[in-house]
Amino acid sequence: MANRRLDQVALNEVMSKDLITVGEQVNLSICAKLMLENKISSIIVVDDVNGNGDLKGIITKSDLVNTYAKYYYRQKKKSSVEEYMTKEVLTVSDATRSITKKSI
């Protein structure tokens, strides 16, 4: 794959095959937990009522962010960015310095 153009790479060579799935009635907090634990950004939603596993949709991190943002907006909860932000940010100059230090 290294020296091929994108249009020369078959989808089955790069797609995920071991997908995590949930039913439509699963709580959003469980989806968020699954995404964090498995370091993934989406979960396939399947029909769990009829037991046939047919594709019903997909839930993404963007869907969760939008949902939680709407929830907190309605709740008028006064949360600050500081409570949730990543504080240890790796910048390019830091990364370059770290690599250089390790190489010496």
Backbone as a printed PyTorch tensor [residue, N CA C, xyz], in Angstrom:
tensor([[[  0.8140,  -1.1950,   0.0000],
         [  0.0000,   0.0000,   0.0000],
         [  0.8590,   1.2600,   0.0000]],

        [[  2.0790,   1.1700,   0.4450],
         [  2.9120,   2.3470,   0.6480],
         [  3.0960,   3.1950,  -0.6050]],

        [[  3.2410,   2.5700,  -1.7550],
         [  3.5240,   3.3370,  -2.9560],
         [  2.3600,   3.3560,  -3.9450]],

        [[  1.1640,   3.0770,  -3.4710],
         [  0.0010,   3.0830,  -4.3580],
         [ -0.8200,   4.3370,  -4.1620]],

        [[ -1.4790,   4.7550,  -5.2270],
         [ -2.4140,   5.8730,  -5.1260],
         [ -3.6590,   5.4010,  -4.3880]],

        [[ -4.3660,   6.3340,  -3.8180],
         [ -5.5640,   6.0080,  -3.0480],
         [ -6.5940,   5.2480,  -3.8760]],

        [[ -6.7420,   5.6030,  -5.1440],
         [ -7.7220,   4.9160,  -5.9870],
         [ -7.2980,   3.4980,  -6.3560]],

        [[ -6.1000,   3.1030,  -5.9530],
         [ -5.6130,   1.7500,  -6.2120],
         [ -5.7110,   0.8520,  -4.9780]],

        [[ -6.1840,   1.4100,  -3.8710],
         [ -6.2940,   0.6580,  -2.6240],
         [ -7.7490,   0.2150,  -2.4590]],

        [[ -7.9530,  -1.0750,  -2.2930],
         [ -9.3050,  -1.6130,  -2.1080],
         [ -9.7970,  -1.3030,  -0.6960]],

        [[-11.0710,  -1.0300,  -0.5800],
         [-11.6760,  -0.6980,   0.7030],
         [-11.4300,  -1.7870,   1.7480]],

        [[-11.5210,  -3.0590,   1.3430],
         [-11.3490,  -4.1420,   2.3160],
         [ -9.9210,  -4.2430,   2.8570]],

        [[ -8.9770,  -3.5380,   2.2510],
         [ -7.6020,  -3.5220,   2.7540],
         [ -7.4330,  -2.5660,   3.9390]],

        [[ -8.3050,  -1.5870,   4.0460],
         [ -8.1360,  -0.5700,   5.0800],
         [ -9.2980,  -0.4780,   6.0670]],

        [[-10.4090,  -1.1090,   5.7500],
         [-11.5850,  -0.9740,   6.6190],
         [-11.4480,  -1.8150,   7.8880]],

        [[-12.1260,  -1.3690,   8.9330],
         [-12.1930,  -2.1320,  10.1780],
         [-13.1560,  -3.2890,   9.9800]],

        [[-12.7800,  -4.4360,  10.5240],
         [-13.6270,  -5.6180,  10.3610],
         [-14.2630,  -6.0620,  11.6750]],

        [[-13.6300,  -5.7860,  12.7920],
         [-14.1670,  -6.1420,  14.1060],
         [-14.8950,  -4.9310,  14.6800]],

        [[-16.1210,  -4.7280,  14.2460],
         [-16.8800,  -3.5490,  14.6270],
         [-17.5820,  -3.7360,  15.9650]],

        [[-17.6810,  -2.6530,  16.6890],
         [-18.4620,  -2.6590,  17.9220],
         [-19.8500,  -2.1710,  17.5520]],

        [[-20.8600,  -2.9240,  17.9740],
         [-22.2330,  -2.5810,  17.6440],
         [-23.0700,  -2.4420,  18.9120]],

        [[-24.1290,  -1.6590,  18.8010],
         [-25.1030,  -1.5060,  19.8810],
         [-26.4920,  -1.4980,  19.2670]],

        [[-27.4760,  -1.7420,  20.1020],
         [-28.8650,  -1.6300,  19.6770],
         [-29.3380,  -0.1910,  19.8200]],

        [[-30.4590,   0.1290,  19.2040],
         [-30.9850,   1.4940,  19.2130],
         [-31.3660,   2.0060,  20.6000]],

        [[-31.6690,   1.1290,  21.5120],
         [-32.1260,   1.5540,  22.8290],
         [-31.0120,   1.6560,  23.8660]],

        [[-29.7680,   1.4320,  23.4710],
         [-28.6370,   1.5130,  24.3950],
         [-28.4470,   2.9650,  24.8300]],

        [[-28.1480,   3.1740,  26.0990],
         [-27.9390,   4.5000,  26.6550],
         [-26.7050,   5.1620,  26.0390]],

        [[-26.7980,   6.4600,  25.7770],
         [-25.6790,   7.1890,  25.1790],
         [-24.4090,   7.1350,  26.0150]],

        [[-24.5440,   7.0820,  27.3290],
         [-23.3570,   7.0380,  28.1830],
         [-22.5750,   5.7360,  27.9590]],

        [[-23.2700,   4.6620,  27.6410],
         [-22.5920,   3.4000,  27.3330],
         [-21.8180,   3.5370,  26.0300]],

        [[-22.3990,   4.2020,  25.0490],
         [-21.6940,   4.4390,  23.7780],
         [-20.4410,   5.2730,  24.0090]],

        [[-20.5630,   6.3150,  24.8050],
         [-19.4100,   7.1670,  25.1020],
         [-18.3110,   6.3490,  25.7690]],

        [[-18.6930,   5.5110,  26.7250],
         [-17.7230,   4.6690,  27.4270],
         [-17.0490,   3.6910,  26.4560]],

        [[-17.8330,   3.0660,  25.5870],
         [-17.2730,   2.1380,  24.6060],
         [-16.2700,   2.8350,  23.6810]],

        [[-16.6150,   4.0430,  23.2520],
         [-15.7150,   4.7890,  22.3720],
         [-14.4090,   5.1190,  23.0750]],

        [[-14.5010,   5.5680,  24.3130],
         [-13.2900,   5.9090,  25.0590],
         [-12.4380,   4.6800,  25.3330]],

        [[-13.0540,   3.6160,  25.8020],
         [-12.3100,   2.3940,  26.1350],
         [-11.6530,   1.7600,  24.9200]],

        [[-12.2990,   1.8380,  23.7710],
         [-11.7960,   1.1820,  22.5620],
         [-11.0780,   2.1330,  21.6030]],

        [[-10.9710,   3.4020,  22.0150],
         [-10.2970,   4.4170,  21.2030],
         [-10.8350,   4.4470,  19.7740]],

        [[-12.1600,   4.5420,  19.7010],
         [-12.8390,   4.5950,  18.4030],
         [-13.7020,   5.8450,  18.3470]],

        [[-14.1250,   6.2270,  17.1600],
         [-14.9100,   7.4490,  17.0180],
         [-16.3350,   7.2020,  16.5370]],

        [[-16.6870,   5.9440,  16.3510],
         [-18.0630,   5.6470,  15.9420],
         [-18.4280,   4.2140,  16.2960]],

        [[-19.7270,   3.9930,  16.4320],
         [-20.2620,   2.6720,  16.7550],
         [-21.4390,   2.4110,  15.8160]],

        [[-21.4850,   1.2150,  15.2730],
         [-22.5590,   0.8160,  14.3790],
         [-23.8010,   0.4800,  15.2120]],

        [[-24.9590,   0.9880,  14.7920],
         [-26.2270,   0.7150,  15.4740],
         [-26.9810,  -0.3300,  14.6530]],

        [[-27.3530,  -1.4220,  15.3350],
         [-28.0330,  -2.5280,  14.6510],
         [-29.3990,  -2.7870,  15.2760]],

        [[-30.2320,  -3.4900,  14.5330],
         [-31.5600,  -3.8740,  14.9950],
         [-31.4040,  -4.9890,  16.0200]],

        [[-31.6690,  -4.6760,  17.2740],
         [-31.5780,  -5.7000,  18.3130],
         [-32.9600,  -6.1730,  18.7530]],

        [[-34.0050,  -5.5470,  18.2400],
         [-35.3700,  -5.9310,  18.5990],
         [-35.7600,  -7.2220,  17.8840]],

        [[-35.5240,  -7.2600,  16.5900],
         [-35.8740,  -8.4440,  15.7980],
         [-34.7670,  -9.4940,  15.7920]],

        [[-33.6330,  -9.1470,  16.3590],
         [-32.5400, -10.1010,  16.4500],
         [-31.8320, -10.3920,  15.1400]],

        [[-32.1190,  -9.6160,  14.1080],
         [-31.4950,  -9.8970,  12.8180],
         [-30.1990,  -9.1180,  12.5940]],

        [[-29.9080,  -8.1520,  13.4550],
         [-28.6630,  -7.4050,  13.3590],
         [-28.5560,  -6.4940,  12.1600]],

        [[-29.6830,  -6.1630,  11.5270],
         [-29.6580,  -5.2680,  10.3700],
         [-29.1360,  -3.8910,  10.7730]],

        [[-28.4090,  -3.2730,   9.8750],
         [-27.8800,  -1.9390,  10.0960],
         [-29.0160,  -0.9370,  10.2300]],

        [[-28.9820,  -0.1720,  11.3280],
         [-29.9840,   0.8690,  11.5460],
         [-29.3720,   2.2600,  11.4450]],

        [[-28.0640,   2.3730,  11.7360],
         [-27.4060,   3.6740,  11.6990],
         [-26.0230,   3.6090,  12.2930]],

        [[-25.5140,   4.7910,  12.6330],
         [-24.1860,   4.9060,  13.2330],
         [-24.2350,   6.0440,  14.2400]],

        [[-23.5660,   5.8800,  15.3690],
         [-23.4460,   6.9520,  16.3630],
         [-21.9740,   7.3450,  16.4020]],

        [[-21.7030,   8.6280,  16.2720],
         [-20.3260,   9.1100,  16.2080],
         [-20.0040,  10.0010,  17.3950]],

        [[-18.7100,  10.2910,  17.5800],
         [-18.3210,  11.2220,  18.6370],
         [-18.9640,  12.5810,  18.4140]],

        [[-19.0800,  12.9790,  17.1600],
         [-19.7380,  14.2670,  16.8650],
         [-21.1930,  14.2460,  17.3170]],

        [[-21.8690,  13.1240,  17.1110],
         [-23.2570,  12.9930,  17.5750],
         [-23.3210,  13.1530,  19.0920]],

        [[-22.3830,  12.5270,  19.7910],
         [-22.3610,  12.6150,  21.2550],
         [-22.0770,  14.0320,  21.7190]],

        [[-21.1100,  14.6840,  21.0950],
         [-20.7760,  16.0620,  21.4660],
         [-21.9890,  16.9640,  21.2760]],

        [[-22.6490,  16.8390,  20.1370],
         [-23.8380,  17.6600,  19.8760],
         [-24.9350,  17.3890,  20.8900]],

        [[-25.1500,  16.1330,  21.2200],
         [-26.1920,  15.7610,  22.1780],
         [-25.8900,  16.3070,  23.5680]],

        [[-24.6530,  16.1050,  24.0260],
         [-24.2890,  16.6070,  25.3490],
         [-24.3010,  18.1250,  25.4030]],

        [[-23.8830,  18.7820,  24.3210],
         [-23.9070,  20.2400,  24.2820],
         [-25.3400,  20.7490,  24.4090]],

        [[-26.2640,  20.1290,  23.6980],
         [-27.6790,  20.5190,  23.7860],
         [-28.2150,  20.2770,  25.1960]],

        [[-27.8250,  19.1570,  25.7910],
         [-28.2780,  18.8260,  27.1390],
         [-27.7890,  19.8690,  28.1460]],

        [[-26.4950,  20.1690,  28.1010],
         [-25.9450,  21.1310,  29.0540],
         [-26.4870,  22.5350,  28.8120]],

        [[-26.7520,  22.8680,  27.5460],
         [-27.3350,  24.1680,  27.2440],
         [-28.7250,  24.2710,  27.8800]],

        [[-29.5090,  23.2080,  27.7620],
         [-30.8550,  23.1990,  28.3570],
         [-30.7900,  23.2380,  29.8750]],

        [[-29.8040,  22.5770,  30.4480],
         [-29.6630,  22.5290,  31.8990],
         [-29.0820,  23.8230,  32.4640]],

        [[-28.5030,  24.6260,  31.5820],
         [-27.8560,  25.8860,  31.9830],
         [-26.7770,  25.6320,  33.0380]],

        [[-26.1440,  24.4810,  32.9400],
         [-25.0780,  24.1420,  33.8840],
         [-23.8770,  25.0350,  33.6200]],

        [[-23.3200,  25.5660,  34.6540],
         [-22.1830,  26.4660,  34.5120],
         [-20.8870,  25.6790,  34.6680]],

        [[-20.4710,  25.0320,  33.6100],
         [-19.2130,  24.2970,  33.5950],
         [-18.1880,  25.1420,  32.8540]],

        [[-16.9700,  25.0660,  33.3070],
         [-15.9190,  25.8090,  32.6180],
         [-15.1080,  24.8580,  31.7400]],

        [[-14.5090,  25.4190,  30.7310],
         [-13.6530,  24.6520,  29.8300],
         [-12.5440,  23.9750,  30.6290]],

        [[-12.0390,  24.6560,  31.6360],
         [-10.9300,  24.1500,  32.4470],
         [-11.2250,  22.7700,  33.0440]],

        [[-12.4880,  22.5010,  33.3360],
         [-12.8570,  21.2120,  33.9230],
         [-12.6570,  20.0470,  32.9710]],

        [[-12.7290,  20.2890,  31.6680],
         [-12.7470,  19.2070,  30.6950],
         [-11.6070,  19.2360,  29.6820]],

        [[-10.8770,  20.3280,  29.6170],
         [ -9.8520,  20.4600,  28.5790],
         [ -8.6590,  19.5540,  28.8370]],

        [[ -7.9450,  19.2220,  27.7840],
         [ -6.6770,  18.5210,  27.8950],
         [ -5.6300,  19.5570,  28.2660]],

        [[ -4.9270,  19.3260,  29.3540],
         [ -3.9880,  20.3340,  29.8450],
         [ -2.5580,  20.1010,  29.3780]],

        [[ -2.2050,  18.8720,  29.1240],
         [ -0.8500,  18.5700,  28.6570],
         [ -0.8720,  18.4320,  27.1430]],

        [[ -0.6690,  19.5480,  26.4590],
         [ -0.7360,  19.5940,  25.0130],
         [  0.6720,  19.4570,  24.4420]],

        [[  0.8380,  18.5020,  23.5700],
         [  2.1240,  18.2890,  22.9130],
         [  2.1510,  19.1350,  21.6550]],

        [[  3.0910,  20.0580,  21.6000],
         [  3.2100,  20.9190,  20.4260],
         [  4.3200,  20.3960,  19.5230]],

        [[  4.3600,  20.8870,  18.3270],
         [  5.3700,  20.4190,  17.3670],
         [  6.7710,  20.6870,  17.8770]],

        [[  7.0140,  21.8650,  18.4170],
         [  8.3570,  22.1610,  18.9070],
         [  8.7270,  21.2480,  20.0740]],

        [[  7.7650,  20.9410,  20.9600],
         [  8.0250,  20.0020,  22.0590],
         [  8.3230,  18.6110,  21.5290]],

        [[  7.5630,  18.1690,  20.5560],
         [  7.7640,  16.8360,  19.9840],
         [  9.1220,  16.7460,  19.3190]],

        [[  9.4960,  17.7710,  18.5840],
         [ 10.7850,  17.7810,  17.9090],
         [ 11.9130,  17.7430,  18.9260]],

        [[ 11.7710,  18.5250,  19.9890],
         [ 12.7820,  18.5570,  21.0430],
         [ 12.8940,  17.1970,  21.7110]],

        [[ 11.7550,  16.5440,  21.9830],
         [ 11.7530,  15.2280,  22.6350],
         [ 12.4210,  14.1860,  21.7580]],

        [[ 12.1000,  14.2060,  20.4760],
         [ 12.7100,  13.2500,  19.5590],
         [ 14.2030,  13.4760,  19.4740]],

        [[ 14.6020,  14.7380,  19.4210],
         [ 16.0250,  15.0660,  19.3430],
         [ 16.7480,  14.6070,  20.6020]],

        [[ 16.1580,  14.8360,  21.7790],
         [ 16.7720,  14.4140,  23.0310],
         [ 16.9240,  12.8940,  23.0800]],

        [[ 15.9100,  12.1590,  22.6220],
         [ 15.9710,  10.7080,  22.6570],
         [ 16.9720,  10.1600,  21.6560]],

        [[ 17.1670,  10.8910,  20.5610],
         [ 18.0870,  10.4160,  19.5230],
         [ 19.5480,  10.6170,  19.9160]],

        [[ 19.8160,  11.5620,  20.8060],
         [ 21.2070,  11.8720,  21.1690],
         [ 21.7770,  10.8730,  22.1440]]])
